[in-house]
Amino acid sequence: MVRMVSRNRNGCSTHTDELRDYTGTLLEDEFVPMCRNPALWERTDYKGYTDSAVIAIENQPREESNPMDSEGRGWNPLEPNENKFPYGSKLFKHVNEKLDKNRGSKLAFFTARGTSYDRFHGVDAFFIYGDGMCTIDFTLDRHKIEYKADVTMQIKYGSDEEFQLYADDIADILGYPSGKLQKIRSAYMQLHAAA
C-alpha cells in the first residue's frame, strides 16, 4: 500500500490510500542495491556533500558477495547486471550510448542508497564519467516538490523512450565538469584501479 499525498485548495495535505503493488523502495530496488554497510543509515551525524559521495563509493556492494543481500544481488558500477537490476542496467546502457567515447573514460553508476548521500542530500544513485557527475533521485511521487539531485526520475511506464529522455539529460550533465569532483574522483579512481 502506498500513501498518496495531495494538496487541497487551501494548500493543506490530504491523504488518500491507494492499493498498489509497487512502492518507492521497490522502484529503487529495480535500479540499484543498498550500500553494503546498513549502519550508515543509522548514523545521525551530518556529512557534507563531497564526503557523502566518497562514503557511498567506498561502500558499494561488491558483485562477488554482499552479506546483506540473500538474493546475491551484488553490484558492479561499471556494468550493472541486467537480470538483477533491470532498470539500472537499462538506464546505464542508454546513458553510455549518449556519451562521447573520445574522452577515454568509463562510465560508472554508483548506488548511494542507505548512506548519508541518500539521507541528507536526497541522492539514491549517481553517475561519474570523466570529470562529470550527475546525481539521481528515483521516485514514484508525481507531486514531489523538493528536488535535491541533478535528475529526479519519476518512472511511469519503464519504456525505452522514457529512459532515453532521462539518459539525454544525464549525459548532458555529465558533459560539464565540476570542480567539487576532485575528492570524489580520487575515490573513484582508487576503486577503478583496484578492479
C-alpha positions as CSV (number, residue, x, y, z in Angstrom):
1,M,0.0,0.0,0.0
2,V,1.3,3.5,-0.9
3,R,0.0,6.5,0.9
4,M,-0.6,9.2,-1.7
5,V,-0.5,12.8,-0.5
6,S,-2.2,15.5,-2.4
7,R,-2.9,19.2,-1.7
8,N,-6.4,20.6,-1.2
9,R,-7.3,24.1,-2.4
10,N,-6.0,25.7,0.9
11,G,-2.6,24.1,0.4
12,C,-3.1,21.6,3.2
13,S,-2.1,18.0,2.8
14,T,-4.9,15.5,2.4
15,H,-4.2,11.7,2.5
16,T,-5.8,9.0,0.4
17,D,-4.8,5.4,0.4
18,E,-4.5,3.5,-2.8
19,L,-3.6,-0.1,-3.1
20,R,-0.6,-0.6,-5.2
21,D,1.8,-3.5,-5.5
22,Y,4.7,-1.1,-6.1
23,T,6.4,1.3,-3.7
24,G,9.3,3.8,-4.0
25,T,11.6,1.3,-2.3
26,L,10.7,-1.4,-4.8
27,L,11.3,1.0,-7.6
28,E,14.8,1.8,-6.2
29,D,15.4,-1.9,-6.0
30,E,14.9,-2.2,-9.7
31,F,17.7,0.4,-10.2
32,V,20.4,-0.1,-7.6
33,P,21.1,-2.1,-4.4
34,M,21.5,-0.8,-0.9
35,C,25.1,0.1,0.1
36,R,26.9,-2.7,1.9
37,N,27.0,-1.2,5.4
38,P,23.5,-0.8,6.8
39,A,24.8,1.0,9.9
40,L,25.5,4.1,7.6
41,W,21.7,4.9,7.6
42,E,21.5,4.8,11.4
43,R,24.2,7.5,11.8
44,T,22.6,10.8,12.5
45,D,25.7,12.9,12.3
46,Y,25.6,15.1,9.2
47,K,28.1,14.5,6.4
48,G,28.8,17.1,3.7
49,Y,28.0,16.6,0.0
50,T,31.5,15.5,-1.1
51,D,32.2,13.3,2.0
52,S,28.8,11.6,1.5
53,A,29.7,10.7,-2.1
54,V,33.1,9.3,-1.0
55,I,31.3,7.2,1.7
56,A,28.9,5.9,-1.0
57,I,31.8,4.9,-3.3
58,E,33.7,3.2,-0.5
59,N,30.6,1.2,0.4
60,Q,29.5,-0.2,-2.9
61,P,28.2,-3.7,-2.6
62,R,30.6,-6.0,-4.4
63,E,29.4,-8.1,-7.2
64,E,31.0,-11.3,-5.8
65,S,29.4,-11.0,-2.3
66,N,27.1,-8.9,-0.3
67,P,26.2,-10.3,3.1
68,M,23.1,-8.0,3.3
69,D,21.7,-9.5,0.2
70,S,20.3,-13.0,0.4
71,E,19.5,-13.0,-3.3
72,G,23.1,-12.4,-4.3
73,R,22.3,-9.0,-5.9
74,G,25.9,-7.6,-5.8
75,W,26.8,-4.5,-7.8
76,N,29.3,-3.6,-10.5
77,P,29.3,0.2,-11.1
78,L,31.0,-0.3,-14.5
79,E,28.4,-2.9,-15.7
80,P,25.1,-3.2,-13.8
81,N,23.6,-6.7,-14.1
82,E,20.6,-6.7,-16.3
83,N,18.9,-9.7,-14.5
84,K,19.4,-8.3,-11.0
85,F,18.8,-4.6,-11.8
86,P,16.7,-4.3,-15.0
87,Y,16.0,-0.5,-14.7
88,G,19.6,0.3,-13.6
89,S,21.0,-1.7,-16.4
90,K,18.7,-0.1,-19.0
91,L,19.5,3.4,-17.7
92,F,23.2,2.7,-17.7
93,K,23.1,1.4,-21.3
94,H,21.1,4.4,-22.6
95,V,23.4,6.9,-20.9
96,N,26.5,5.1,-22.1
97,E,25.2,5.2,-25.7
98,K,24.8,9.0,-25.5
99,L,28.3,9.8,-24.2
100,D,31.3,10.9,-26.2
101,K,33.6,7.9,-26.2
102,N,36.6,10.0,-27.4
103,R,37.1,11.2,-23.8
104,G,38.8,8.0,-22.9
105,S,36.7,7.5,-19.7
106,K,34.5,4.7,-18.5
107,L,31.0,5.4,-17.2
108,A,30.4,4.3,-13.6
109,F,27.0,4.1,-11.9
110,F,27.1,4.1,-8.1
111,T,24.4,3.4,-5.6
112,A,24.1,5.8,-2.7
113,R,21.1,4.1,-1.1
114,G,21.4,3.8,2.7
115,T,24.2,6.3,3.0
116,S,24.4,9.9,4.2
117,Y,24.2,10.9,0.5
118,D,20.7,9.4,0.4
119,R,19.6,10.6,3.9
120,F,20.9,14.2,3.9
121,H,21.2,15.0,0.2
122,G,18.4,13.1,-1.4
123,V,20.7,11.1,-3.8
124,D,19.8,7.5,-4.5
125,A,22.5,7.0,-7.1
126,F,25.0,8.9,-9.3
127,F,27.0,8.6,-12.5
128,I,30.6,9.6,-12.9
129,Y,32.1,10.0,-16.4
130,G,35.5,11.7,-16.8
131,D,35.2,14.9,-14.8
132,G,31.4,14.9,-14.9
133,M,29.0,13.8,-12.3
134,C,25.2,13.5,-12.2
135,T,23.2,12.7,-9.1
136,I,19.8,10.9,-9.3
137,D,16.7,10.5,-7.1
138,F,14.2,7.8,-8.0
139,T,10.6,8.4,-7.1
140,L,7.0,7.4,-7.7
141,D,5.8,10.7,-6.1
142,R,4.3,12.7,-9.1
143,H,3.8,15.6,-6.8
144,K,7.3,15.8,-5.4
145,I,8.2,19.4,-4.7
146,E,11.7,19.3,-3.2
147,Y,14.4,18.4,-5.6
148,K,17.9,17.8,-4.3
149,A,19.5,15.6,-7.0
150,D,20.5,16.8,-10.5
151,V,17.9,14.5,-12.0
152,T,14.7,13.2,-10.4
153,M,13.4,10.2,-12.2
154,Q,9.7,9.8,-12.0
155,I,9.3,6.5,-13.8
156,K,5.7,5.9,-15.1
157,Y,6.0,3.1,-17.7
158,G,9.6,1.9,-17.8
159,S,9.6,2.2,-21.6
160,D,12.8,2.7,-23.6
161,E,11.5,6.2,-24.7
162,E,11.2,7.2,-21.1
163,F,14.7,6.0,-20.3
164,Q,16.1,7.7,-23.4
165,L,14.7,11.1,-22.3
166,Y,16.4,10.8,-18.9
167,A,19.6,9.5,-20.5
168,D,19.8,12.6,-22.6
169,D,19.6,14.8,-19.5
170,I,22.1,12.7,-17.6
171,A,24.6,12.7,-20.5
172,D,24.3,16.5,-20.9
173,I,25.0,17.0,-17.2
174,L,28.0,14.6,-17.3
175,G,29.4,16.7,-20.1
176,Y,30.0,19.6,-17.8
177,P,33.0,19.0,-15.4
178,S,32.5,20.1,-11.8
179,G,35.3,21.5,-9.6
180,K,33.9,19.7,-6.5
181,L,34.7,16.3,-8.0
182,Q,38.4,16.2,-7.2
183,K,38.0,14.3,-3.9
184,I,35.1,12.2,-5.2
185,R,37.0,11.4,-8.4
186,S,40.0,10.3,-6.4
187,A,37.9,7.8,-4.5
188,Y,36.5,6.5,-7.8
189,M,40.0,6.2,-9.4
190,Q,41.2,4.1,-6.4
191,L,38.2,1.8,-6.8
192,H,38.7,1.6,-10.5
193,A,42.4,0.9,-10.2
194,A,41.6,-2.0,-7.8
195,A,39.1,-3.6,-10.2
